Amino acid sequence: MAIGAILAKTEDAERNLVFTVLGVTVLSTAAMLAYPLVAEFLGFDDRLSGVFIGATIHDVAQVVGAGFSVSDEAGEAATLVKLIRVTMLAPVVLLLAFVMHFGKPEDKPAGQRTAILPGFILAFALLAALNSAHLIPEQASNLAAQLSRWALLAAIAAVGMRTSLKQMLAIGGDAIVLILAETVFLAGLVIAGLHLVRG
């Protein structure tokens, strides 16, 4: 959704965003059930299981659920790794916005121009810096955290209200294969990395 906010607005942009959100949610839920069993099968200890879960499951809620279903240590490791991934969204979105802004004009839809620095990235960086410096009172921080959860829920509900299953099916098998392949590739890459670290 963060990257979708900086992409050029085309006819299919909203449909593609809805498909991505739907696909990520379905795959994350399946992974929440399967990945703890995969980690056990691979002989990972609690810490490595947490790293595997946090590095591979797409949604934060499913990461927490899967991690803590293994153990407290696995849950804490999974949550930490996932939060690091979430934090990396800011520089990735910033880099993409920069590339898209200064890309070749023929690569962009007519009349579309992306922002060099999206406002939500600036807000994220500012709030993260203030919170890290303990300049935001704890009560205000807790209230903001609660509001952010409701804001995310409202955003996802709004996307869902505009979802058409007919449009989703019209995307075709290639998109489904792509999102499945990305998920399997990520899992395989993390498993290989953990085996190298452990071995």
VENFENRA-V130757 format. One record per residue. N is the residue number from 1. SS is DSSP state (2 for helix, 1 for strand, 0 for the rest). OMEGA is omega in degrees with one decimal (NA if undefined). NEAR is the number of other C-alpha atoms within 10 Angstrom. Layout:
N|SS|OMEGA|NEAR + N|SS|OMEGA|NEAR
This chain:
1|0|178.5|12 + 2|0|179.0|13 + 3|0|178.2|14 + 4|0|-178.7|14 + 5|0|-178.5|16 + 6|0|179.3|20 + 7|0|177.4|18 + 8|0|-178.1|16 + 9|0|178.5|15 + 10|0|179.4|12 + 11|0|-173.9|8 + 12|0|-174.0|10 + 13|2|-177.6|14 + 14|2|178.9|15 + 15|2|-179.9|19 + 16|2|177.9|17 + 17|2|179.5|17 + 18|2|178.6|21 + 19|2|-179.5|23 + 20|2|179.1|18 + 21|2|180.0|15 + 22|2|-179.6|17 + 23|2|179.8|16 + 24|2|-179.7|18 + 25|2|-179.8|17 + 26|2|-179.0|14 + 27|2|178.2|17 + 28|2|178.9|23 + 29|2|177.1|19 + 30|2|179.7|13 + 31|2|178.8|23 + 32|2|179.5|23 + 33|2|-171.8|14 + 34|2|-170.3|12 + 35|2|173.7|21 + 36|2|178.0|23 + 37|2|177.1|15 + 38|2|179.5|15 + 39|2|178.8|20 + 40|2|179.3|13 + 41|2|-178.7|9 + 42|0|177.3|12 + 43|0|178.5|11 + 44|0|171.3|19 + 45|0|-174.5|13 + 46|2|-177.4|23 + 47|2|-180.0|19 + 48|2|175.9|21 + 49|2|178.4|30 + 50|2|178.4|31 + 51|2|179.2|25 + 52|2|-178.5|28 + 53|2|-178.3|32 + 54|2|-176.9|29 + 55|2|-172.6|24 + 56|2|-179.1|25 + 57|0|-171.3|27 + 58|0|-173.4|22 + 59|0|-177.6|20 + 60|2|-176.4|17 + 61|2|179.6|15 + 62|2|174.7|22 + 63|2|-179.9|28 + 64|2|-179.8|23 + 65|2|-179.0|17 + 66|2|-177.7|29 + 67|2|-177.3|29 + 68|2|173.0|20 + 69|2|176.7|14 + 70|2|178.8|19 + 71|0|177.2|15 + 72|2|-179.8|14 + 73|2|178.5|17 + 74|2|179.4|26 + 75|2|179.9|25 + 76|2|178.3|19 + 77|2|-179.9|25 + 78|2|-179.2|31 + 79|2|179.7|26 + 80|2|-179.4|17 + 81|2|-179.9|20 + 82|2|179.4|25 + 83|2|175.0|14 + 84|2|177.0|13 + 85|2|-179.8|16 + 86|2|179.5|13 + 87|2|-179.7|14 + 88|2|175.8|11 + 89|2|-176.0|14 + 90|2|179.3|18 + 91|2|179.4|12 + 92|2|179.1|13 + 93|2|178.6|19 + 94|2|179.6|19 + 95|2|179.1|14 + 96|2|179.0|17 + 97|2|179.5|21 + 98|2|-179.6|16 + 99|2|-178.9|13 + 100|2|-178.5|20 + 101|2|-176.3|18 + 102|0|178.0|12 + 103|0|-179.8|11 + 104|0|-179.1|9 + 105|2|-178.2|13 + 106|2|178.9|7 + 107|2|-175.9|8 + 108|0|174.6|15 + 109|0|-178.7|11 + 110|0|175.2|10 + 111|0|-178.8|8 + 112|0|176.1|12 + 113|0|-178.2|16 + 114|0|177.8|19 + 115|0|177.6|14 + 116|0|-177.2|16 + 117|0|-179.0|16 + 118|0|-177.2|17 + 119|2|-177.4|9 + 120|2|176.2|12 + 121|2|176.5|16 + 122|2|179.4|13 + 123|2|179.0|11 + 124|2|-177.6|13 + 125|2|-179.1|14 + 126|2|-179.0|12 + 127|2|178.2|15 + 128|2|179.3|14 + 129|2|179.4|13 + 130|2|-179.5|12 + 131|2|179.1|14 + 132|2|178.7|10 + 133|0|179.3|9 + 134|0|179.3|11 + 135|0|177.1|11 + 136|0|-179.8|15 + 137|0|-175.5|9 + 138|2|179.7|11 + 139|2|178.9|9 + 140|2|178.8|10 + 141|2|178.7|15 + 142|2|178.6|12 + 143|2|179.5|10 + 144|2|178.6|12 + 145|2|177.9|12 + 146|2|179.6|11 + 147|2|-178.7|12 + 148|2|178.3|12 + 149|2|179.2|11 + 150|2|178.7|12 + 151|2|178.0|12 + 152|2|178.3|11 + 153|2|179.7|12 + 154|2|-179.8|12 + 155|2|-179.7|13 + 156|2|177.3|15 + 157|2|179.0|12 + 158|2|177.1|11 + 159|2|-179.5|17 + 160|2|-179.0|13 + 161|2|-179.4|10 + 162|0|-177.9|11 + 163|0|174.0|17 + 164|0|180.0|13 + 165|2|177.8|10 + 166|2|177.9|8 + 167|2|179.7|14 + 168|2|179.9|16 + 169|2|-179.3|11 + 170|2|179.8|10 + 171|0|174.3|14 + 172|0|-175.4|10 + 173|2|-177.9|9 + 174|2|-179.2|9 + 175|2|178.8|15 + 176|2|178.1|14 + 177|2|-179.0|11 + 178|2|-177.0|11 + 179|2|174.8|16 + 180|2|-179.5|15 + 181|2|178.7|12 + 182|2|-179.4|11 + 183|2|179.1|19 + 184|2|178.9|12 + 185|2|-179.9|13 + 186|2|178.8|15 + 187|2|179.6|19 + 188|2|179.3|13 + 189|2|-179.5|13 + 190|2|178.3|16 + 191|2|179.0|21 + 192|2|179.1|12 + 193|2|179.9|13 + 194|2|177.0|16 + 195|2|177.6|12 + 196|2|-179.8|9 + 197|2|-176.8|9 + 198|2|-173.0|9 + 199|0|NA|6
